[in-house]
Amino acid sequence: MRKLSSVGLAVIATLLLSATTVLADSPHFLYANASIDSSGALTVAFKDAGLGTGVSSIAVSLNANATAEYQCWNNGGHHPKAGNKETVEGPLTNTDDFPVRHGQVTASITVGPPSQGSFSCPSGQSLYLMSVTYSDIVVSDATGNSSGATPDPISSGPIKIKV
C-alpha cells in the first residue's frame, strides 16, 4: 500500500511539473524594428520569446504593403520629361524557419523591394529605383503570435538605386 501511494505521488508530481512547463509557454514578440537597407529592401529585426524549450525551430513571416517608384535616366544622368516613370504597389511576404534557443529567437527577416514588373527603359537609358515605402508591417510566427513593426509606415526617402 505504501509503495502504491509513493508511485501515485510521483505520477501526480510529474503531471504537475509537466502542466507548469506547458503553462510557461507564452509566445510574444519583445520587439520588431523595421529598417530599409541600401537596396531598398525592408528588414525587420525581431525577438520572439516564450516559445518553450521543446521547440527547435519556428516559422516566422513578414508581411507588408509596398509602394515603389521606378524611373528611367539617360546616360548623362538626367531623367527625361517623358513618362518614363512607373509606380508599383502591392503586398509582399516572406517566411523563413529560425532556430529556437532557450525558448526564443533573435533574428531578422527581409522582403522587397517590389519588382518593376514589365516596366523597362528605352535604349540608352537605365532603370533606377527612386523610392520605396512600406506600410502595414507585421511579423508573425507559426503559433499565431504577431506584432506590428516599428516604425510603420517607413519610407526610403529619395534614393537612386540602379536596377
Residue pairs with C-beta under 8 A, 6 or more apart in sequence:
21 52
21 53
24 50
24 52
25 50
25 51
25 52
25 103
26 50
27 48
27 49
27 50
27 51
27 141
27 143
27 145
28 48
28 49
28 50
28 145
28 147
29 46
29 47
29 48
29 49
29 139
29 145
29 146
29 147
30 47
30 48
30 49
31 45
31 46
31 47
31 150
32 44
32 45
32 46
32 137
32 139
32 147
32 148
32 149
32 150
33 44
33 45
33 46
33 149
33 150
34 42
34 43
34 44
34 134
34 137
34 149
34 150
34 151
34 152
34 154
35 42
35 43
35 44
35 45
35 154
36 42
36 43
36 132
36 134
36 154
36 155
36 156
37 43
37 110
38 161
39 113
39 161
40 68
40 112
40 113
40 129
40 132
40 156
40 159
40 161
41 110
41 111
41 112
41 113
42 62
42 64
42 66
42 92
42 110
42 111
42 112
42 113
42 132
42 134
42 137
42 154
43 108
43 109
43 110
44 62
44 108
44 109
44 110
44 137
44 139
44 149
45 107
45 108
46 60
46 105
46 106
46 107
46 108
46 109
46 139
46 147
46 149
47 104
47 105
47 106
48 58
48 60
48 104
48 105
48 141
48 145
49 103
49 104
49 105
50 103
50 104
51 58
51 100
51 103
51 104
51 105
51 141
51 143
52 103
53 102
53 103
55 100
55 103
56 99
56 100
57 97
57 98
57 99
57 100
58 97
58 98
58 100
58 105
58 141
58 142
58 143
59 95
59 96
59 97
59 98
59 141
59 142
60 95
60 96
60 97
60 98
60 105
60 107
60 109
60 139
60 140
60 141
60 142
61 93
61 94
61 95
61 109
61 139
61 140
61 141
62 92
62 93
62 94
62 95
62 109
62 110
62 111
62 137
62 138
62 139
63 91
63 92
63 93
63 111
63 136
63 137
63 138
63 139
63 140
64 91
64 92
64 93
64 111
64 112
64 134
64 135
64 136
64 137
64 138
65 89
65 90
65 91
65 92
65 134
65 135
65 136
66 89
66 90
66 91
66 92
66 111
66 112
66 113
66 114
66 132
66 133
66 134
66 135
67 87
67 88
67 89
67 114
67 132
67 133
68 87
68 88
68 89
68 112
68 113
68 114
68 116
68 129
68 131
68 132
68 133
69 85
69 86
69 87
69 129
69 130
69 131
69 132
70 85
70 86
70 87
70 88
70 116
70 119
70 127
70 128
70 129
70 130
70 163
71 79
71 84
71 85
71 86
71 127
71 128
71 130
72 79
72 80
72 84
72 85
72 121
72 122
72 125
72 126
72 127
72 128
73 79
73 125
73 126
73 128
73 160
74 80
74 124
74 125
75 124
75 125
75 126
79 85
80 125
84 121
84 122
84 125
86 116
86 117
86 119
88 114
88 115
88 116
88 117
88 119
89 114
90 114
92 111
92 112
92 114
92 134
93 111
94 109
94 110
94 111
96 109
98 105
98 107
99 105
109 139
112 132
112 134
113 129
113 132
114 132
116 127
116 129
116 163
119 127
120 127
121 127
126 162
127 162
127 163
128 160
128 161
128 162
128 163
129 159
129 160
129 161
129 163
130 158
130 159
130 160
131 155
131 156
131 157
131 158
131 159
132 155
132 156
132 159
133 153
133 154
133 155
133 156
134 152
134 153
134 154
134 155
135 152
135 153
135 154
136 152
136 153
137 148
137 149
137 152
137 153
137 154
138 146
138 147
138 148
138 149
139 146
139 147
139 149
140 146
140 147
